[in-house]
Amino acid sequence: MAKPALQIAAYLAALPDDQHAALETLRALVQATVPQAEEHFGYAMPSFKYRGRPLVYIGAAKKHCALYGMIPAAFAERLQGYSISKGSVRFTPDKPLPEKWVKDLLLHKRDEIERRWPAVRK
């Protein structure tokens, strides 16, 4: 099986330029915000895991891009003008997700993983 980075590169290369750029920007933001997150490729899209637990997935469809992963209600309320469900938020390359919102969501999800699954000390 190909390494996740190669699968992600192939996935992104197949997208239209604007979606490719939007998801590369989001990918870089995830890597910068939670540098310990590991890239994976699952459910036919790029994903990130933290301590082996799903953090977020990113993907694109014909008319939008999306950030997948449980979106807490408090975060959904802070984001107006986007299509939001319990499991995803859709955006377009010309209207990307606010960087602060994404960072806050990532840090919240990281902290939740740490709280629910504490690291085992040796």
Chimera marker file (.cmm) of the C-alpha trace (Angstrom):
<marker_set name="trace">
<marker id="1" x="0.000" y="0.000" z="0.000" r="1" g="1" b="0" radius="0.5"/>
<marker id="2" x="1.259" y="3.495" z="-0.816" r="1" g="1" b="0" radius="0.5"/>
<marker id="3" x="2.383" y="5.786" z="1.966" r="1" g="1" b="0" radius="0.5"/>
<marker id="4" x="-0.293" y="8.261" z="3.137" r="1" g="1" b="0" radius="0.5"/>
<marker id="5" x="1.665" y="11.279" z="1.867" r="1" g="1" b="0" radius="0.5"/>
<marker id="6" x="1.787" y="9.774" z="-1.635" r="1" g="1" b="0" radius="0.5"/>
<marker id="7" x="-1.919" y="8.940" z="-1.571" r="1" g="1" b="0" radius="0.5"/>
<marker id="8" x="-2.724" y="12.452" z="-0.370" r="1" g="1" b="0" radius="0.5"/>
<marker id="9" x="-0.519" y="14.013" z="-3.053" r="1" g="1" b="0" radius="0.5"/>
<marker id="10" x="-2.283" y="11.949" z="-5.728" r="1" g="1" b="0" radius="0.5"/>
<marker id="11" x="-5.710" y="12.858" z="-4.329" r="1" g="1" b="0" radius="0.5"/>
<marker id="12" x="-4.896" y="16.576" z="-4.315" r="1" g="1" b="0" radius="0.5"/>
<marker id="13" x="-3.264" y="16.480" z="-7.764" r="1" g="1" b="0" radius="0.5"/>
<marker id="14" x="-6.494" y="15.122" z="-9.249" r="1" g="1" b="0" radius="0.5"/>
<marker id="15" x="-8.509" y="18.137" z="-8.041" r="1" g="1" b="0" radius="0.5"/>
<marker id="16" x="-9.133" y="21.378" z="-9.916" r="1" g="1" b="0" radius="0.5"/>
<marker id="17" x="-6.468" y="23.974" z="-9.112" r="1" g="1" b="0" radius="0.5"/>
<marker id="18" x="-8.663" y="26.066" z="-6.807" r="1" g="1" b="0" radius="0.5"/>
<marker id="19" x="-9.758" y="23.080" z="-4.696" r="1" g="1" b="0" radius="0.5"/>
<marker id="20" x="-6.199" y="21.723" z="-4.651" r="1" g="1" b="0" radius="0.5"/>
<marker id="21" x="-4.919" y="25.048" z="-3.296" r="1" g="1" b="0" radius="0.5"/>
<marker id="22" x="-7.731" y="25.315" z="-0.728" r="1" g="1" b="0" radius="0.5"/>
<marker id="23" x="-7.073" y="21.836" z="0.651" r="1" g="1" b="0" radius="0.5"/>
<marker id="24" x="-3.291" y="22.324" z="0.644" r="1" g="1" b="0" radius="0.5"/>
<marker id="25" x="-3.838" y="25.463" z="2.731" r="1" g="1" b="0" radius="0.5"/>
<marker id="26" x="-6.080" y="23.545" z="5.130" r="1" g="1" b="0" radius="0.5"/>
<marker id="27" x="-3.573" y="20.672" z="5.259" r="1" g="1" b="0" radius="0.5"/>
<marker id="28" x="-0.771" y="23.082" z="6.173" r="1" g="1" b="0" radius="0.5"/>
<marker id="29" x="-2.954" y="24.659" z="8.855" r="1" g="1" b="0" radius="0.5"/>
<marker id="30" x="-3.625" y="21.261" z="10.445" r="1" g="1" b="0" radius="0.5"/>
<marker id="31" x="0.089" y="20.426" z="10.378" r="1" g="1" b="0" radius="0.5"/>
<marker id="32" x="1.032" y="23.782" z="11.923" r="1" g="1" b="0" radius="0.5"/>
<marker id="33" x="-1.673" y="23.703" z="14.606" r="1" g="1" b="0" radius="0.5"/>
<marker id="34" x="-1.258" y="20.088" z="15.713" r="1" g="1" b="0" radius="0.5"/>
<marker id="35" x="2.253" y="19.159" z="14.541" r="1" g="1" b="0" radius="0.5"/>
<marker id="36" x="2.020" y="15.766" z="16.267" r="1" g="1" b="0" radius="0.5"/>
<marker id="37" x="-0.914" y="14.791" z="14.027" r="1" g="1" b="0" radius="0.5"/>
<marker id="38" x="-0.102" y="12.048" z="11.544" r="1" g="1" b="0" radius="0.5"/>
<marker id="39" x="-1.358" y="12.057" z="7.980" r="1" g="1" b="0" radius="0.5"/>
<marker id="40" x="-3.459" y="9.114" z="6.885" r="1" g="1" b="0" radius="0.5"/>
<marker id="41" x="-5.619" y="8.290" z="3.911" r="1" g="1" b="0" radius="0.5"/>
<marker id="42" x="-8.976" y="6.797" z="4.790" r="1" g="1" b="0" radius="0.5"/>
<marker id="43" x="-12.503" y="6.766" z="3.430" r="1" g="1" b="0" radius="0.5"/>
<marker id="44" x="-10.902" y="7.788" z="0.103" r="1" g="1" b="0" radius="0.5"/>
<marker id="45" x="-9.726" y="11.158" z="1.445" r="1" g="1" b="0" radius="0.5"/>
<marker id="46" x="-6.842" y="12.751" z="3.345" r="1" g="1" b="0" radius="0.5"/>
<marker id="47" x="-7.094" y="12.529" z="7.095" r="1" g="1" b="0" radius="0.5"/>
<marker id="48" x="-5.154" y="13.314" z="10.231" r="1" g="1" b="0" radius="0.5"/>
<marker id="49" x="-4.887" y="11.265" z="13.393" r="1" g="1" b="0" radius="0.5"/>
<marker id="50" x="-3.663" y="12.324" z="16.790" r="1" g="1" b="0" radius="0.5"/>
<marker id="51" x="-2.475" y="9.591" z="19.152" r="1" g="1" b="0" radius="0.5"/>
<marker id="52" x="-4.015" y="7.104" z="16.749" r="1" g="1" b="0" radius="0.5"/>
<marker id="53" x="-7.458" y="8.726" z="16.979" r="1" g="1" b="0" radius="0.5"/>
<marker id="54" x="-9.186" y="10.537" z="14.101" r="1" g="1" b="0" radius="0.5"/>
<marker id="55" x="-8.701" y="14.298" z="14.268" r="1" g="1" b="0" radius="0.5"/>
<marker id="56" x="-10.169" y="15.514" z="10.949" r="1" g="1" b="0" radius="0.5"/>
<marker id="57" x="-10.607" y="14.524" z="7.310" r="1" g="1" b="0" radius="0.5"/>
<marker id="58" x="-10.443" y="16.911" z="4.366" r="1" g="1" b="0" radius="0.5"/>
<marker id="59" x="-11.996" y="16.418" z="0.970" r="1" g="1" b="0" radius="0.5"/>
<marker id="60" x="-13.564" y="17.872" z="-2.116" r="1" g="1" b="0" radius="0.5"/>
<marker id="61" x="-16.721" y="17.268" z="-4.098" r="1" g="1" b="0" radius="0.5"/>
<marker id="62" x="-17.875" y="18.736" z="-7.385" r="1" g="1" b="0" radius="0.5"/>
<marker id="63" x="-19.040" y="22.072" z="-5.953" r="1" g="1" b="0" radius="0.5"/>
<marker id="64" x="-17.362" y="22.361" z="-2.562" r="1" g="1" b="0" radius="0.5"/>
<marker id="65" x="-14.547" y="21.371" z="-0.236" r="1" g="1" b="0" radius="0.5"/>
<marker id="66" x="-15.178" y="20.042" z="3.250" r="1" g="1" b="0" radius="0.5"/>
<marker id="67" x="-13.687" y="19.505" z="6.663" r="1" g="1" b="0" radius="0.5"/>
<marker id="68" x="-15.029" y="16.273" z="8.163" r="1" g="1" b="0" radius="0.5"/>
<marker id="69" x="-15.127" y="15.117" z="11.756" r="1" g="1" b="0" radius="0.5"/>
<marker id="70" x="-17.578" y="15.703" z="14.556" r="1" g="1" b="0" radius="0.5"/>
<marker id="71" x="-18.282" y="19.442" z="14.681" r="1" g="1" b="0" radius="0.5"/>
<marker id="72" x="-19.381" y="20.383" z="18.228" r="1" g="1" b="0" radius="0.5"/>
<marker id="73" x="-22.509" y="22.542" z="18.353" r="1" g="1" b="0" radius="0.5"/>
<marker id="74" x="-20.619" y="25.399" z="20.015" r="1" g="1" b="0" radius="0.5"/>
<marker id="75" x="-18.293" y="25.544" z="17.013" r="1" g="1" b="0" radius="0.5"/>
<marker id="76" x="-21.109" y="25.328" z="14.490" r="1" g="1" b="0" radius="0.5"/>
<marker id="77" x="-22.777" y="28.325" z="16.141" r="1" g="1" b="0" radius="0.5"/>
<marker id="78" x="-19.604" y="30.401" z="15.659" r="1" g="1" b="0" radius="0.5"/>
<marker id="79" x="-19.547" y="29.807" z="11.918" r="1" g="1" b="0" radius="0.5"/>
<marker id="80" x="-22.235" y="31.636" z="9.977" r="1" g="1" b="0" radius="0.5"/>
<marker id="81" x="-22.743" y="31.421" z="6.221" r="1" g="1" b="0" radius="0.5"/>
<marker id="82" x="-21.416" y="27.875" z="5.738" r="1" g="1" b="0" radius="0.5"/>
<marker id="83" x="-23.217" y="24.576" z="5.268" r="1" g="1" b="0" radius="0.5"/>
<marker id="84" x="-22.667" y="22.722" z="8.539" r="1" g="1" b="0" radius="0.5"/>
<marker id="85" x="-23.806" y="19.323" z="9.739" r="1" g="1" b="0" radius="0.5"/>
<marker id="86" x="-22.885" y="17.301" z="12.804" r="1" g="1" b="0" radius="0.5"/>
<marker id="87" x="-20.082" y="15.663" z="10.841" r="1" g="1" b="0" radius="0.5"/>
<marker id="88" x="-18.824" y="18.263" z="8.377" r="1" g="1" b="0" radius="0.5"/>
<marker id="89" x="-18.578" y="21.840" z="7.271" r="1" g="1" b="0" radius="0.5"/>
<marker id="90" x="-18.584" y="22.707" z="3.576" r="1" g="1" b="0" radius="0.5"/>
<marker id="91" x="-16.760" y="25.630" z="2.043" r="1" g="1" b="0" radius="0.5"/>
<marker id="92" x="-15.604" y="26.828" z="-1.343" r="1" g="1" b="0" radius="0.5"/>
<marker id="93" x="-12.133" y="27.917" z="-2.409" r="1" g="1" b="0" radius="0.5"/>
<marker id="94" x="-13.376" y="31.495" z="-2.791" r="1" g="1" b="0" radius="0.5"/>
<marker id="95" x="-14.837" y="31.410" z="0.745" r="1" g="1" b="0" radius="0.5"/>
<marker id="96" x="-12.385" y="29.395" z="2.869" r="1" g="1" b="0" radius="0.5"/>
<marker id="97" x="-12.979" y="28.577" z="6.503" r="1" g="1" b="0" radius="0.5"/>
<marker id="98" x="-11.720" y="31.234" z="8.930" r="1" g="1" b="0" radius="0.5"/>
<marker id="99" x="-8.229" y="30.275" z="10.110" r="1" g="1" b="0" radius="0.5"/>
<marker id="100" x="-8.960" y="31.062" z="13.766" r="1" g="1" b="0" radius="0.5"/>
<marker id="101" x="-12.079" y="28.890" z="13.710" r="1" g="1" b="0" radius="0.5"/>
<marker id="102" x="-10.153" y="25.955" z="12.226" r="1" g="1" b="0" radius="0.5"/>
<marker id="103" x="-7.308" y="26.344" z="14.737" r="1" g="1" b="0" radius="0.5"/>
<marker id="104" x="-9.739" y="26.517" z="17.656" r="1" g="1" b="0" radius="0.5"/>
<marker id="105" x="-11.570" y="23.414" z="16.410" r="1" g="1" b="0" radius="0.5"/>
<marker id="106" x="-8.329" y="21.465" z="15.957" r="1" g="1" b="0" radius="0.5"/>
<marker id="107" x="-7.067" y="22.385" z="19.418" r="1" g="1" b="0" radius="0.5"/>
<marker id="108" x="-10.439" y="21.480" z="20.939" r="1" g="1" b="0" radius="0.5"/>
<marker id="109" x="-10.408" y="18.090" z="19.222" r="1" g="1" b="0" radius="0.5"/>
<marker id="110" x="-6.769" y="17.494" z="20.247" r="1" g="1" b="0" radius="0.5"/>
<marker id="111" x="-7.585" y="18.342" z="23.860" r="1" g="1" b="0" radius="0.5"/>
<marker id="112" x="-10.643" y="16.079" z="23.768" r="1" g="1" b="0" radius="0.5"/>
<marker id="113" x="-8.507" y="13.159" z="22.560" r="1" g="1" b="0" radius="0.5"/>
<marker id="114" x="-5.990" y="13.821" z="25.333" r="1" g="1" b="0" radius="0.5"/>
<marker id="115" x="-8.773" y="13.940" z="27.915" r="1" g="1" b="0" radius="0.5"/>
<marker id="116" x="-10.629" y="10.843" z="26.712" r="1" g="1" b="0" radius="0.5"/>
<marker id="117" x="-7.561" y="8.743" z="25.961" r="1" g="1" b="0" radius="0.5"/>
<marker id="118" x="-4.705" y="9.817" z="28.233" r="1" g="1" b="0" radius="0.5"/>
<marker id="119" x="-1.243" y="8.757" z="27.147" r="1" g="1" b="0" radius="0.5"/>
<marker id="120" x="-0.037" y="5.605" z="28.829" r="1" g="1" b="0" radius="0.5"/>
<marker id="121" x="3.073" y="6.270" z="30.886" r="1" g="1" b="0" radius="0.5"/>
<marker id="122" x="5.793" y="3.639" z="30.868" r="1" g="1" b="0" radius="0.5"/>
<link id1="1" id2="2" r="1" g="1" b="0" radius="0.2"/>
<link id1="2" id2="3" r="1" g="1" b="0" radius="0.2"/>
<link id1="3" id2="4" r="1" g="1" b="0" radius="0.2"/>
<link id1="4" id2="5" r="1" g="1" b="0" radius="0.2"/>
<link id1="5" id2="6" r="1" g="1" b="0" radius="0.2"/>
<link id1="6" id2="7" r="1" g="1" b="0" radius="0.2"/>
<link id1="7" id2="8" r="1" g="1" b="0" radius="0.2"/>
<link id1="8" id2="9" r="1" g="1" b="0" radius="0.2"/>
<link id1="9" id2="10" r="1" g="1" b="0" radius="0.2"/>
<link id1="10" id2="11" r="1" g="1" b="0" radius="0.2"/>
<link id1="11" id2="12" r="1" g="1" b="0" radius="0.2"/>
<link id1="12" id2="13" r="1" g="1" b="0" radius="0.2"/>
<link id1="13" id2="14" r="1" g="1" b="0" radius="0.2"/>
<link id1="14" id2="15" r="1" g="1" b="0" radius="0.2"/>
<link id1="15" id2="16" r="1" g="1" b="0" radius="0.2"/>
<link id1="16" id2="17" r="1" g="1" b="0" radius="0.2"/>
<link id1="17" id2="18" r="1" g="1" b="0" radius="0.2"/>
<link id1="18" id2="19" r="1" g="1" b="0" radius="0.2"/>
<link id1="19" id2="20" r="1" g="1" b="0" radius="0.2"/>
<link id1="20" id2="21" r="1" g="1" b="0" radius="0.2"/>
<link id1="21" id2="22" r="1" g="1" b="0" radius="0.2"/>
<link id1="22" id2="23" r="1" g="1" b="0" radius="0.2"/>
<link id1="23" id2="24" r="1" g="1" b="0" radius="0.2"/>
<link id1="24" id2="25" r="1" g="1" b="0" radius="0.2"/>
<link id1="25" id2="26" r="1" g="1" b="0" radius="0.2"/>
<link id1="26" id2="27" r="1" g="1" b="0" radius="0.2"/>
<link id1="27" id2="28" r="1" g="1" b="0" radius="0.2"/>
<link id1="28" id2="29" r="1" g="1" b="0" radius="0.2"/>
<link id1="29" id2="30" r="1" g="1" b="0" radius="0.2"/>
<link id1="30" id2="31" r="1" g="1" b="0" radius="0.2"/>
<link id1="31" id2="32" r="1" g="1" b="0" radius="0.2"/>
<link id1="32" id2="33" r="1" g="1" b="0" radius="0.2"/>
<link id1="33" id2="34" r="1" g="1" b="0" radius="0.2"/>
<link id1="34" id2="35" r="1" g="1" b="0" radius="0.2"/>
<link id1="35" id2="36" r="1" g="1" b="0" radius="0.2"/>
<link id1="36" id2="37" r="1" g="1" b="0" radius="0.2"/>
<link id1="37" id2="38" r="1" g="1" b="0" radius="0.2"/>
<link id1="38" id2="39" r="1" g="1" b="0" radius="0.2"/>
<link id1="39" id2="40" r="1" g="1" b="0" radius="0.2"/>
<link id1="40" id2="41" r="1" g="1" b="0" radius="0.2"/>
<link id1="41" id2="42" r="1" g="1" b="0" radius="0.2"/>
<link id1="42" id2="43" r="1" g="1" b="0" radius="0.2"/>
<link id1="43" id2="44" r="1" g="1" b="0" radius="0.2"/>
<link id1="44" id2="45" r="1" g="1" b="0" radius="0.2"/>
<link id1="45" id2="46" r="1" g="1" b="0" radius="0.2"/>
<link id1="46" id2="47" r="1" g="1" b="0" radius="0.2"/>
<link id1="47" id2="48" r="1" g="1" b="0" radius="0.2"/>
<link id1="48" id2="49" r="1" g="1" b="0" radius="0.2"/>
<link id1="49" id2="50" r="1" g="1" b="0" radius="0.2"/>
<link id1="50" id2="51" r="1" g="1" b="0" radius="0.2"/>
<link id1="51" id2="52" r="1" g="1" b="0" radius="0.2"/>
<link id1="52" id2="53" r="1" g="1" b="0" radius="0.2"/>
<link id1="53" id2="54" r="1" g="1" b="0" radius="0.2"/>
<link id1="54" id2="55" r="1" g="1" b="0" radius="0.2"/>
<link id1="55" id2="56" r="1" g="1" b="0" radius="0.2"/>
<link id1="56" id2="57" r="1" g="1" b="0" radius="0.2"/>
<link id1="57" id2="58" r="1" g="1" b="0" radius="0.2"/>
<link id1="58" id2="59" r="1" g="1" b="0" radius="0.2"/>
<link id1="59" id2="60" r="1" g="1" b="0" radius="0.2"/>
<link id1="60" id2="61" r="1" g="1" b="0" radius="0.2"/>
<link id1="61" id2="62" r="1" g="1" b="0" radius="0.2"/>
<link id1="62" id2="63" r="1" g="1" b="0" radius="0.2"/>
<link id1="63" id2="64" r="1" g="1" b="0" radius="0.2"/>
<link id1="64" id2="65" r="1" g="1" b="0" radius="0.2"/>
<link id1="65" id2="66" r="1" g="1" b="0" radius="0.2"/>
<link id1="66" id2="67" r="1" g="1" b="0" radius="0.2"/>
<link id1="67" id2="68" r="1" g="1" b="0" radius="0.2"/>
<link id1="68" id2="69" r="1" g="1" b="0" radius="0.2"/>
<link id1="69" id2="70" r="1" g="1" b="0" radius="0.2"/>
<link id1="70" id2="71" r="1" g="1" b="0" radius="0.2"/>
<link id1="71" id2="72" r="1" g="1" b="0" radius="0.2"/>
<link id1="72" id2="73" r="1" g="1" b="0" radius="0.2"/>
<link id1="73" id2="74" r="1" g="1" b="0" radius="0.2"/>
<link id1="74" id2="75" r="1" g="1" b="0" radius="0.2"/>
<link id1="75" id2="76" r="1" g="1" b="0" radius="0.2"/>
<link id1="76" id2="77" r="1" g="1" b="0" radius="0.2"/>
<link id1="77" id2="78" r="1" g="1" b="0" radius="0.2"/>
<link id1="78" id2="79" r="1" g="1" b="0" radius="0.2"/>
<link id1="79" id2="80" r="1" g="1" b="0" radius="0.2"/>
<link id1="80" id2="81" r="1" g="1" b="0" radius="0.2"/>
<link id1="81" id2="82" r="1" g="1" b="0" radius="0.2"/>
<link id1="82" id2="83" r="1" g="1" b="0" radius="0.2"/>
<link id1="83" id2="84" r="1" g="1" b="0" radius="0.2"/>
<link id1="84" id2="85" r="1" g="1" b="0" radius="0.2"/>
<link id1="85" id2="86" r="1" g="1" b="0" radius="0.2"/>
<link id1="86" id2="87" r="1" g="1" b="0" radius="0.2"/>
<link id1="87" id2="88" r="1" g="1" b="0" radius="0.2"/>
<link id1="88" id2="89" r="1" g="1" b="0" radius="0.2"/>
<link id1="89" id2="90" r="1" g="1" b="0" radius="0.2"/>
<link id1="90" id2="91" r="1" g="1" b="0" radius="0.2"/>
<link id1="91" id2="92" r="1" g="1" b="0" radius="0.2"/>
<link id1="92" id2="93" r="1" g="1" b="0" radius="0.2"/>
<link id1="93" id2="94" r="1" g="1" b="0" radius="0.2"/>
<link id1="94" id2="95" r="1" g="1" b="0" radius="0.2"/>
<link id1="95" id2="96" r="1" g="1" b="0" radius="0.2"/>
<link id1="96" id2="97" r="1" g="1" b="0" radius="0.2"/>
<link id1="97" id2="98" r="1" g="1" b="0" radius="0.2"/>
<link id1="98" id2="99" r="1" g="1" b="0" radius="0.2"/>
<link id1="99" id2="100" r="1" g="1" b="0" radius="0.2"/>
<link id1="100" id2="101" r="1" g="1" b="0" radius="0.2"/>
<link id1="101" id2="102" r="1" g="1" b="0" radius="0.2"/>
<link id1="102" id2="103" r="1" g="1" b="0" radius="0.2"/>
<link id1="103" id2="104" r="1" g="1" b="0" radius="0.2"/>
<link id1="104" id2="105" r="1" g="1" b="0" radius="0.2"/>
<link id1="105" id2="106" r="1" g="1" b="0" radius="0.2"/>
<link id1="106" id2="107" r="1" g="1" b="0" radius="0.2"/>
<link id1="107" id2="108" r="1" g="1" b="0" radius="0.2"/>
<link id1="108" id2="109" r="1" g="1" b="0" radius="0.2"/>
<link id1="109" id2="110" r="1" g="1" b="0" radius="0.2"/>
<link id1="110" id2="111" r="1" g="1" b="0" radius="0.2"/>
<link id1="111" id2="112" r="1" g="1" b="0" radius="0.2"/>
<link id1="112" id2="113" r="1" g="1" b="0" radius="0.2"/>
<link id1="113" id2="114" r="1" g="1" b="0" radius="0.2"/>
<link id1="114" id2="115" r="1" g="1" b="0" radius="0.2"/>
<link id1="115" id2="116" r="1" g="1" b="0" radius="0.2"/>
<link id1="116" id2="117" r="1" g="1" b="0" radius="0.2"/>
<link id1="117" id2="118" r="1" g="1" b="0" radius="0.2"/>
<link id1="118" id2="119" r="1" g="1" b="0" radius="0.2"/>
<link id1="119" id2="120" r="1" g="1" b="0" radius="0.2"/>
<link id1="120" id2="121" r="1" g="1" b="0" radius="0.2"/>
<link id1="121" id2="122" r="1" g="1" b="0" radius="0.2"/>
</marker_set>
